[in-house]
Amino acid sequence: MSEEKKKLGDAIFVDIDSNEYLNEIHEKILFNYALRLFQLEAKGKVKEFDLLDALRFADLLSKSNHPEASARHKMWAQEIIVLLNELYPDNSLVKLYAGSVFSSVGNHRGLQKINADYKDISTFERVFAQYRSDYLTIPADTDKKFFSEQKIAYDHLDDPCFSYSGPTSMGKSFIMRMFIKDEIILQGAQKNYALIVPTKALINEVRSSIINDLNDNLEKRNYRVVSAASDIALEENHNYIFVLTPERLLYLLISRPELQIDYLFLDEAHKLSGKNSRGPFYYKVVDMLLKRPKKPHFIFASPNIPNPQVYLRLMNDVIENNDESKLASTYSPVIQVKFLLDLLGQKVSVYNEHTQSVIKVADIKAANTSLKTMLLYFEAKNMRLPENERSQTIVYYNGRSKAIAAARDFADSQGVLEKHDPELDALSRDITREVHGDYYLAGMIKKGVAYHIGYLPASIRTRIETLFQSGKITTMFCTSTLLEGVNLPADNLFITDNKIFRSAMSPVDFRNLIGRVGRISYNLYGNVFFVSEEKSVKPEDYIEMLQTPVPEQELSITTNPKVMKKVEKQYVVDILKSGSSVIPQRVNAEGEALQSEESYVMMRKFGLILLRDIMEDRDSLVRREFSDLLSVADENDIRAKFSDSPTLPDDDINTSVDQTKRLIKAIRGGLEYPPCINGGFRYADVIEFLNKLATIFEWDTYERSSLGKESLRRWYAVILCQWMEGTGLSFIMKKAIEYRRDHPENFRVSMYQPPTTYNDRSKEH
């Protein structure tokens, strides 16, 4: 009987992807949804289809048990039912089937949003639904449910090591936080947990979420949330939840080697792959913790990676292909509808991801239609809706200047009006006071428009994120900071380029970017618009990216012509064999760089890790990856040469032995910080100190694009004097403007624009 059922299931689902009638219905649903979105139903011809058949297909797909395609079928079911709910919002039959679909796929939050009162029809279904509901209930928050894949990952977080991946909307960090909450509140654990995030921008978000999760239990259970190695809480007797970048964790481990870490959660673990100057810090901290008598549990989480087990290679005693230690989920609880806005070809299309085909929706008849026109359309729609029904839009640009210029242009448009909202007005006043009275962000904030870029003051950026999450800010222009995991509840995402700055966007980054729209905490779907407004990016470029799967990832340290080249490894080995720890950037005979700054920094740091591992005779992954270039005799020779030095390599991979030697010598020779005289600092003292540091640390070699430039050091000295004297950002900017007013020549708005003359009347300047 069971064999017959199995065969029946196989027969139903094995060919369902190619079912012509299903694909015809699905294409019509996509087309009609596009007409509804752009309010073209009166002008465009709505395509007729049998609603009941569409609902039955969705219900059938939601019950797929196909061994490879089950997740894809369930997401297809969700897509059909969500779009039908948009097309027929008051149809009770759609609500009924929606309840069945979300119940079948185990999407409890989707069920709550569309049909919270749904009950399964048969007694068996009701019993099974109750069993699954109990099984998926989050122990530390019983009002919430996991998705099935979340539950699988959650049950493995107590393993010695585990690596899992999933779509951006899977809620990977949420799983970690719920595990910590359960351990502390329900299990009474007295442990230390470390969550590693890739950027400082993410620290505040994750830290805030943990504090909200645990609330007064932090005090009751004697826990502190720590986000810096110098936190005063470390001087007291507590248990800790660390939220740190890998660099900050390294300094914590160096400064407090006795501090026990019981769980290490590495979020955004794909930073261990690819060309990434921060990657070596991940390798270093993992290896340091592996060498401890009591190892922590190692948990790796990454977005959209098909082979998350690759990161388990960092565990020396773990077999990479151990199925119990990995999970690669493709199921997403939300959907994204993808559109191609070809403003050059003057047409709008919707992309069918199931057939990988493009469905033309309409021609754009107005010759001057631009991205701003489309954004103003959504703004006008919002003005006609109550506040709780308004959509929110994120616009991605590949550069800071482009994002700011587009935000200014949009905010200055006739149809974008001030909201007269107290919170927006308060932030606007604070920006004016804390930054500058003419800072144009202050004006656009009042209209519910903002930009989100890396150099914004952290306090202002955090408030912008909060106001976007609450729906006060409805349109936000972003750069690649959006890729770093900041969770924002966007309904619409406009992508204007297939690059990050000047580099091509990788498949991982591309999927991570489009995953920013549609967040289950806020909505069930989102719209992604791929905009071709300039000839440099064609619709075909976006289609190619949509059709390119995320490839299997390799570790950065693996010899790879696109990441860590064999010639670069040999270059490092030759330097160490010569007895030197000075690893300069590779250049050709003319002195031109043979590698990018990112590639060089990564190579040098791996070289410093290798030297330390050889000296300590550590069996690390980094050392093993260099083993084909180093004989035992080579390692013994390196060890002998560096053992004679009074300064041995240490675990700080930001500095090399030669730098440390010069620093020690300078301190013994009387090197001191610039003196503070009557609460102030003299520019001459500060620049002299910076120039001494430049010599000690050889900034002209190791920091060529920043501190290595004398002109930049002079500028930094001015800023440092003001900052050390306690002056605010507004005063510092005022002084900078005064300087430019007196010295208007050779002014640059950005590093990518040619020098010009400073214009004091220009807000852009």
C-alpha positions in Angstrom: 0.0 0.0 0.0 2.7 2.4 1.0 4.7 1.5 -2.2 1.6 2.3 -4.3 1.2 5.6 -2.6 4.9 6.4 -3.2 4.5 5.5 -6.9 1.4 7.7 -7.1 3.2 10.6 -5.5 6.1 10.2 -8.0 3.7 10.0 -10.9 1.9 13.2 -9.8 5.0 15.4 -9.2 7.7 14.1 -11.4 6.4 15.9 -14.5 4.3 18.6 -12.9 6.9 21.3 -13.8 6.2 20.8 -17.5 2.4 20.6 -17.2 1.3 22.9 -20.0 -2.0 23.8 -18.4 -0.4 24.7 -15.1 2.2 26.8 -16.8 -0.5 28.5 -18.9 -2.5 29.4 -15.8 0.6 30.6 -13.9 1.7 32.8 -16.8 -1.8 34.4 -16.9 -1.7 35.0 -13.1 1.7 36.7 -13.4 0.4 38.9 -16.3 -2.8 39.9 -14.5 -0.9 40.7 -11.4 1.5 43.0 -13.4 -1.6 44.7 -14.9 -3.0 45.2 -11.4 0.3 46.5 -10.0 0.7 49.1 -12.7 -3.1 49.9 -12.8 -3.4 48.8 -16.4 -6.4 46.5 -16.1 -8.6 49.0 -17.9 -6.1 49.4 -20.7 -4.6 46.0 -20.9 -6.5 42.8 -21.8 -6.9 40.8 -18.6 -6.3 37.1 -19.4 -9.1 34.7 -18.4 -8.3 31.5 -16.5 -10.2 29.0 -14.4 -9.8 30.2 -10.8 -10.8 26.9 -9.2 -8.2 25.0 -11.4 -5.5 27.5 -10.3 -6.4 27.0 -6.7 -6.4 23.2 -7.1 -2.9 23.3 -8.7 -1.6 25.5 -5.8 -3.1 23.0 -3.3 -1.5 20.1 -5.1 1.9 21.7 -5.4 1.9 22.5 -1.7 1.7 18.8 -0.9 4.6 17.8 -3.1 6.9 15.0 -1.8 9.3 15.0 -4.8 12.7 14.2 -3.4 14.5 17.0 -5.3 11.8 19.4 -6.3 9.5 19.5 -3.2 10.8 22.9 -1.9 10.5 24.4 -5.4 6.9 23.1 -5.8 5.9 24.5 -2.4 7.3 27.9 -3.2 5.4 27.8 -6.5 2.2 27.0 -4.6 2.8 30.0 -2.4 3.5 32.2 -5.4 0.2 31.2 -7.0 -1.9 31.6 -3.9 -0.3 34.9 -2.8 -0.9 36.4 -6.2 -4.4 35.1 -6.4 -5.1 36.7 -3.0 -3.9 40.0 -4.5 -6.1 39.6 -7.5 -9.1 38.5 -5.5 -8.7 40.0 -2.1 -12.3 39.4 -1.0 -12.8 35.9 -2.4 -13.6 33.4 0.4 -12.6 30.4 -1.8 -9.1 31.9 -2.3 -8.8 32.4 1.5 -9.9 28.8 2.1 -7.3 27.4 -0.3 -4.7 29.8 1.0 -5.2 28.3 4.4 -4.7 24.8 3.0 -1.6 25.8 1.1 0.2 27.5 4.0 -0.8 24.8 6.3 0.6 22.1 4.0 3.9 23.9 3.5 4.2 24.6 7.2 4.3 28.4 6.8 2.5 29.4 10.0 3.2 33.1 9.6 1.8 33.1 6.1 -1.3 31.4 7.4 -1.7 34.0 10.1 -1.5 36.8 7.5 -4.0 35.4 5.0 -6.3 33.1 6.9 -5.7 32.9 10.6 -9.0 31.1 11.3 -8.3 28.2 8.8 -8.9 24.7 10.1 -8.0 21.6 8.2 -11.0 19.7 6.8 -10.6 16.1 7.7 -10.0 14.7 11.2 -6.7 13.2 10.2 -5.5 16.5 8.7 -6.5 18.4 11.9 -4.7 15.9 14.1 -1.6 16.1 11.9 -1.7 19.9 11.7 -1.9 20.1 15.5 1.0 17.7 15.9 3.1 19.7 13.4 2.1 22.9 15.1 3.3 21.6 18.4 6.5 20.3 16.8 7.3 23.6 15.1 6.5 25.8 18.2 9.5 27.8 19.2 10.3 26.7 22.8 11.3 30.1 24.1 8.5 31.9 22.3 5.4 29.7 22.1 3.3 32.2 20.2 5.6 31.7 17.2 6.4 28.7 14.9 9.5 27.7 13.0 9.3 26.7 9.3 10.3 23.1 8.8 13.8 24.0 7.6 14.3 26.4 10.5 13.4 23.6 12.9 15.8 21.2 11.3 18.6 23.7 11.7 17.6 24.6 15.2 17.8 21.0 16.3 21.4 20.9 15.2 22.7 24.0 17.0 23.8 21.9 19.9 26.0 19.8 17.6 29.8 20.2 18.0 29.7 21.9 14.5 27.0 22.6 12.0 26.8 24.6 8.8 23.5 25.6 7.2 22.4 27.8 4.3 19.2 29.1 3.0 17.5 32.0 1.2 17.8 35.5 2.7 14.3 35.2 4.1 15.0 32.0 6.0 15.7 33.8 9.2 19.1 32.3 9.8 20.1 34.7 12.6 16.6 34.4 14.1 17.3 30.7 14.6 20.5 31.5 16.5 18.8 34.0 18.7 15.9 31.7 19.6 18.4 29.0 20.5 20.3 31.4 22.9 16.9 32.5 24.3 15.9 28.9 25.0 19.3 28.1 26.6 19.2 31.1 28.9 15.5 31.3 29.9 14.4 27.7 29.8 17.6 25.8 30.4 19.2 28.2 32.8 22.5 28.0 31.0 25.5 29.9 32.4 27.5 30.1 29.2 29.1 32.6 26.9 27.8 33.0 23.3 29.5 34.8 20.4 27.7 35.9 17.3 30.0 37.1 14.6 28.7 39.5 12.0 30.6 40.9 9.0 30.2 44.6 9.6 29.9 47.2 12.4 26.5 48.3 10.9 25.1 44.9 11.7 26.3 44.9 15.3 23.7 47.4 16.5 20.8 45.6 14.8 21.7 42.1 16.2 22.5 43.5 19.6 19.2 45.3 19.7 17.3 42.2 18.7 19.0 40.1 21.4 18.2 42.7 24.1 14.6 42.7 22.9 14.5 38.9 22.9 15.7 38.5 26.5 14.5 41.8 28.0 14.7 41.8 31.8 16.0 38.2 31.7 19.4 39.6 30.9 19.6 41.2 34.4 17.8 38.2 36.1 20.2 35.7 34.6 23.3 37.8 35.0 24.0 38.2 31.2 25.4 41.2 29.4 25.4 41.9 25.7 28.9 43.0 24.7 29.9 44.5 21.3 33.5 45.6 21.9 36.6 44.0 23.5 37.0 47.1 25.7 33.5 46.9 27.1 33.4 47.8 30.9 31.1 44.9 31.5 34.1 42.5 30.9 35.6 43.9 34.1 32.7 42.4 36.1 31.5 38.9 36.8 28.8 38.0 34.2 28.0 35.7 31.5 28.1 37.2 28.1 26.5 37.3 24.7 29.1 38.8 22.3 28.0 40.5 19.1 31.2 41.3 17.3 32.9 41.5 13.9 35.7 38.9 13.4 38.3 41.7 14.0 36.8 42.6 17.4 36.6 38.9 18.4 40.3 38.5 17.5 41.2 41.3 19.9 39.0 39.9 22.6 40.7 36.5 22.3 44.1 38.1 22.4 43.4 40.4 25.4 41.4 37.8 27.4 42.7 34.4 26.5 41.1 32.9 29.6 37.6 33.9 28.5 35.6 30.8 27.7 33.4 30.8 24.5 30.8 28.1 24.5 29.1 28.8 21.2 30.5 30.5 18.2 27.9 31.5 15.6 29.3 32.8 12.3 26.6 34.6 10.5 27.2 35.4 6.8 29.8 32.6 6.7 30.1 33.1 2.9 32.7 35.7 3.8 35.0 32.7 4.2 34.8 32.4 0.4 35.9 34.7 -2.4 38.2 37.7 -2.5 37.6 39.3 0.9 40.2 41.2 3.0 38.2 40.4 6.2 38.1 36.7 5.5 41.5 35.9 7.2 40.1 37.1 10.5 37.4 34.4 10.4 40.1 31.7 9.8 42.2 33.1 12.6 39.6 33.2 15.3 38.2 29.8 14.4 41.7 28.3 14.6 42.5 30.0 17.9 39.3 28.6 19.4 39.9 25.1 18.0 43.2 25.0 19.9 41.5 25.5 23.2 41.1 22.5 25.6 37.4 23.1 25.7 36.3 23.9 22.2 33.1 25.9 21.5 30.3 24.7 19.3 30.9 26.1 15.8 27.8 27.1 13.9 28.1 28.5 10.3 25.2 30.2 8.6 25.3 31.5 5.0 22.8 32.7 2.3 22.0 30.7 -0.8 25.1 28.5 -0.7 24.5 25.1 -2.3 27.4 23.4 -0.3 27.5 24.9 3.2 29.6 21.9 4.3 32.7 23.5 2.7 33.0 25.7 5.8 33.4 22.7 8.0 36.8 22.2 6.4 38.0 24.7 9.1 37.2 22.0 11.6 40.3 19.8 11.6 38.6 16.7 12.9 35.3 16.9 10.9 34.7 15.1 7.6 33.3 17.6 5.1 30.8 15.3 3.5 29.1 14.3 6.8 25.4 14.8 6.0 24.4 15.2 9.6 26.5 18.4 9.9 25.0 20.4 7.1 21.8 21.7 5.7 21.3 23.4 2.4 17.7 24.7 2.2 16.2 26.3 -0.8 12.7 26.9 0.6 11.7 30.5 1.2 8.5 31.5 3.1 8.1 34.6 0.8 8.1 35.2 -2.9 9.6 37.8 -5.2 7.9 38.8 -8.4 10.5 40.0 -10.9 10.0 42.7 -13.5 12.2 44.1 -16.2 11.9 47.9 -16.7 13.5 48.5 -20.1 13.4 52.2 -20.2 15.6 52.3 -23.3 13.4 49.8 -25.2 10.3 51.4 -23.6 8.6 48.3 -22.3 7.7 46.5 -19.1 7.9 42.8 -18.7 7.5 40.3 -15.9 10.0 37.4 -15.6 8.7 33.9 -15.1 11.3 32.1 -13.0 9.7 28.7 -13.5 10.0 28.7 -17.3 12.8 31.2 -17.4 10.9 33.3 -19.9 10.0 36.9 -20.2 6.3 38.0 -20.5 5.8 41.4 -22.0 3.2 43.4 -20.1 3.0 46.8 -21.8 4.8 49.4 -23.8 6.0 52.6 -22.2 4.5 55.2 -24.5 5.9 58.4 -22.9 9.4 58.9 -24.3 10.7 60.7 -21.3 9.7 58.0 -18.8 12.5 57.4 -16.2 13.1 55.5 -13.0 12.0 58.7 -11.2 8.7 58.5 -13.1 8.1 54.9 -11.8 9.0 55.9 -8.2 6.7 58.9 -8.4 3.9 56.5 -9.5 4.4 54.4 -6.3 4.5 57.6 -4.2 1.2 58.8 -5.8 -0.4 55.4 -5.0 0.8 55.7 -1.4 -0.8 59.1 -1.1 -4.2 57.6 -1.9 -3.8 54.8 0.7 -4.1 54.8 4.5 -0.8 54.8 6.3 -0.9 51.1 7.2 -1.4 50.0 3.6 1.4 52.0 2.0 4.2 50.2 0.2 7.9 50.8 0.9 10.5 51.1 -1.7 14.3 50.5 -1.8 16.4 51.7 -4.7 19.8 50.1 -5.2 22.7 52.0 -6.8 26.2 50.7 -7.3 27.8 53.9 -6.0 27.4 56.5 -3.2 27.3 59.5 -5.4 24.6 58.0 -7.7 22.4 57.0 -4.7 22.6 60.5 -3.2 22.0 62.3 -6.5 18.9 60.1 -7.3 17.6 60.6 -3.7 17.9 64.4 -4.1 16.3 64.4 -7.5 13.3 62.3 -6.3 12.8 64.3 -3.1 12.8 67.5 -5.1 10.0 66.3 -7.4 6.7 68.1 -7.4 4.7 65.0 -6.2 6.9 64.3 -3.1 5.5 66.3 -0.2 6.4 66.8 3.4 4.7 64.3 5.7 4.4 66.6 8.7 5.3 63.7 10.9 6.7 64.4 14.3 9.4 61.7 14.2 10.6 62.6 10.7 10.7 66.3 11.7 12.6 65.4 14.9 15.3 63.5 12.9 15.5 66.3 10.4 16.2 68.8 13.2 18.8 66.5 14.7 20.6 66.0 11.4 20.7 69.8 10.9 22.1 70.3 14.4 24.5 67.4 14.5 25.8 67.4 11.0 25.1 70.7 9.1 22.3 73.1 8.5 22.6 72.6 4.7 22.9 68.8 4.7 20.3 67.9 2.1 19.4 64.6 3.9 17.7 66.8 6.5 15.2 68.2 4.0 14.3 64.9 2.3 13.8 63.1 5.6 10.7 65.3 6.2 9.2 63.9 3.0 9.8 60.3 4.0 12.8 59.9 1.7 16.3 58.9 2.8 19.5 57.4 1.6 21.4 54.6 3.4 25.1 54.7 2.8 28.2 53.6 4.7 29.6 57.0 5.8 26.4 58.2 7.6 26.9 58.7 11.4 25.8 55.4 13.0 23.2 57.1 15.3 21.5 58.7 12.3 21.7 55.6 10.1 20.1 53.5 12.9 17.3 56.0 13.3 16.7 56.0 9.5 16.5 52.2 9.6 14.0 52.4 12.5 11.8 54.9 10.7 11.8 52.8 7.6 10.9 49.7 9.6 8.0 51.6 11.1 6.8 52.8 7.7 7.5 56.5 8.3 10.2 56.5 5.6 8.7 55.1 2.4 11.5 55.5 -0.2 15.2 54.8 0.5 18.2 54.9 -1.8 21.0 52.4 -0.9 24.4 51.2 -1.9 26.0 47.8 -1.2 25.5 48.4 2.5 22.1 46.8 1.9 24.0 43.5 1.2 25.5 43.4 4.6 22.3 42.0 6.2 20.5 45.1 7.4 16.9 43.8 7.5 14.5 46.4 6.1 10.8 45.6 5.3 10.7 46.6 1.6 7.7 45.8 -0.7 9.5 47.0 -3.8 13.2 46.9 -4.7 14.6 48.7 -7.8 18.0 47.5 -9.0 19.7 49.9 -11.3 23.0 48.1 -11.9 24.6 44.6 -12.0 27.7 45.8 -10.2 28.9 46.7 -6.7 30.9 49.9 -7.3 32.9 48.9 -10.3 33.0 45.1 -9.8 30.6 42.6 -11.2 28.0 41.4 -8.7 28.6 37.7 -7.8 25.7 35.2 -7.9 25.8 35.1 -4.1 25.6 38.9 -3.8 22.9 39.1 -6.5 20.6 36.5 -4.7 21.4 38.2 -1.4 20.3 41.5 -2.8 17.0 40.5 -4.3 16.3 38.6 -1.0 16.1 42.0 0.7 12.6 42.4 -0.6 9.8 40.3 0.9 10.4 39.6 4.6 8.1 37.2 6.4 8.0 39.4 9.5 6.3 42.1 7.4 4.8 40.6 4.2 4.4 37.6 2.0 5.9 38.9 -1.2 7.8 41.7 -2.8 8.4 43.1 -6.2 11.9 43.3 -7.7 12.4 45.7 -10.6 15.5 45.4 -12.8 16.0 48.8 -14.4 17.7 49.4 -17.7 18.0 53.2 -17.9 21.5 53.4 -19.3 23.2 51.4 -22.1 25.7 49.9 -19.7 23.0 47.5 -18.3 20.7 45.7 -20.6 17.6 43.6 -19.7 19.6 40.6 -21.1 22.3 41.2 -18.4 19.7 40.9 -15.7 18.1 37.8 -17.3 21.6 36.1 -17.4 22.0 36.8 -13.7 18.6 35.4 -12.9 19.4 32.3 -14.8 22.8 31.8 -13.2 22.6 29.5 -10.2 24.8 30.2 -7.2 27.9 27.9 -7.8 29.4 25.7 -5.1 31.7 27.9 -3.0 35.4 27.4 -2.2 37.3 28.7 0.7 39.4 31.8 0.1 42.6 30.1 1.2 42.1 27.4 -1.5 44.4 27.9 -4.5 42.1 29.6 -7.1 43.1 31.8 -10.0 40.1 34.1 -9.2 40.9 34.4 -5.5 44.2 33.2 -4.0 46.5 32.5 -6.9 49.3 30.0 -6.7 51.8 32.7 -7.7 50.6 34.7 -4.7 51.1 31.8 -2.3 54.6 31.2 -3.7 55.4 34.9 -3.3 54.4 34.7 0.4 56.5 31.5 0.9 59.6 33.0 -0.7 59.4 36.0 1.5 59.1 33.9 4.7 61.9 31.6 3.6 64.1 34.7 3.2 63.6 35.4 6.9 61.5 38.5 6.3 57.9 39.2 7.5 57.6 42.3 5.2 55.0 41.3 2.6 54.6 44.2 0.2 52.1 44.4 -2.6 53.1 42.5 -5.8 54.2 44.9 -8.5 55.7 44.5 -12.0 59.0 45.9 -13.3 57.5 49.3 -13.8 56.2 49.4 -10.2 52.5 48.9 -11.2 50.4 46.8 -8.9 49.7 43.2 -10.0 46.9 42.7 -7.6 44.0 44.8 -6.2 44.1 46.3 -2.7 41.5 43.8 -1.5 43.6 40.8 -2.9 46.8 42.2 -1.4 45.4 42.7 2.1 44.0 39.2 2.1 47.3 37.7 0.9 49.3 39.5 3.5 47.1 38.5 6.4 47.1 34.9 5.3 50.9 35.1 5.1 51.0 36.4 8.7 48.7 33.5 9.8 51.0 31.0 8.1 54.1 32.4 9.8 52.5 32.2 13.2 51.2 28.6 12.5 54.7 27.5 11.4 56.3 29.0 14.5 53.7 27.4 16.8 53.7 24.1 14.8 49.9 24.4 14.5 48.1 22.0 12.2 45.8 24.7 10.8 43.8 24.8 7.5 45.9 27.8 6.3 49.1 25.9 6.9 47.8 22.8 5.1 46.7 24.9 2.1 50.4 26.0 1.7 51.8 22.6 2.3 52.4 21.8 -1.4 54.8 24.8 -1.5 56.6 24.2 1.8 58.7 21.2 2.7 59.5 20.1 6.2 63.0 21.5 5.7 61.5 24.9 4.5 59.4 25.1 7.7 62.3 24.3 9.9 64.4 26.9 8.2 61.7 29.6 8.6 61.3 28.6 12.3 65.1 28.9 12.9 65.4 32.3 11.2 62.5 33.8 13.2 63.4 32.1 16.5 66.5 34.2 16.6 64.5 37.4 16.6 63.8 39.1 20.0 60.3 39.7 18.7 58.3 36.6 17.7 55.1 36.6 15.5 51.9 36.8 17.5 48.2 36.3 16.8 47.5 39.9 15.7 47.4 39.6 11.9 47.0 43.4 11.5 50.7 43.8 12.3 53.8 41.9 11.2 57.1 41.3 13.1 58.9 44.1 11.5 56.2 46.6 12.5 56.2 45.3 16.1 60.0 45.6 16.3 59.9 49.2 15.3 57.0 50.0 17.6 58.8 48.5 20.6 62.0 50.4 19.7 60.1 53.6 19.4 58.3 53.2 22.7 61.6 52.5 24.4 63.0 55.6 22.7 60.3 57.7 24.3 57.4 57.7 21.8 54.4 59.3 23.4 50.9 60.4 22.5 50.5 64.1 21.6 50.2 66.2 24.7 46.9 67.7 25.8 47.5 71.4 26.7 44.6 73.1 28.5 42.1 70.7 27.0 43.4 71.2 23.4 45.8 69.6 21.0 48.3 71.4 18.7 48.2 70.4 15.0 52.0 70.3 14.8 52.1 67.7 17.7 49.4 65.5 16.1 50.9 65.5 12.6 54.4 64.8 14.0 52.9 61.8 15.9 51.1 60.5 12.8 54.3 60.8 10.7 56.2 58.8 13.4 53.5 56.1 13.2 53.8 56.2 9.4 57.5 55.3 9.7 57.0 52.6 12.4 54.2 50.8 10.6 55.4 51.6 7.0 52.0 53.0 6.0 53.4 53.8 2.6 53.7 50.1 2.0 50.8 48.6 3.9 48.2 51.5 3.7 49.1 53.0 0.4 45.6 54.3 -0.5 44.9 56.0 2.9 47.3 56.6 5.8 50.3 56.1 3.5 49.5 59.4 1.7 51.1 62.4 3.5 48.4 64.8 2.2 45.7 62.6 3.8 47.6 62.4 7.0 47.6 66.2 7.2 43.9 66.2 6.8 43.4 63.4 9.4 45.5 65.4 11.8 43.1 68.3 11.6 40.1 66.1 12.1 41.8 64.2 15.0 42.6 67.5 16.8 39.0 68.5 16.8 37.7 65.0 17.7 40.1 64.6 20.6 39.0 67.9 21.9 35.5 66.6 22.1 34.0 68.8 19.3 30.9 67.4 17.6 30.5 66.4 14.0 28.7 69.6 13.1 31.7 71.7 14.4 34.2 69.5 12.5 32.2 69.9 9.3 31.9 73.7 9.8 35.7 73.9 10.1 36.2 71.7 7.1 33.9 74.0 5.1 35.8 77.1 6.3 39.0 75.5 5.2 37.6 74.7 1.7 36.2 78.3 1.5 39.7 79.6 2.0 41.4 76.9 -0.2 38.8 76.2 -3.0 41.2 74.7 -5.5 41.6 71.0 -6.4 38.3 70.0 -4.7 36.8 66.6 -5.3 33.1 65.7 -4.7 34.1 62.0 -4.8 37.2 60.0 -5.7 35.6 59.0 -9.1 35.0 62.6 -10.2 37.7 65.0 -11.5 38.9 67.8 -9.3 37.0 71.1 -9.5 36.8 74.4 -7.6 34.9 74.4 -4.3 31.6 76.3 -4.5 30.3 77.4 -1.1 26.8 77.9 -2.5 26.5 74.3 -3.7 25.0 71.8 -1.3 26.6 69.1 -3.2 30.0 70.5 -2.3 
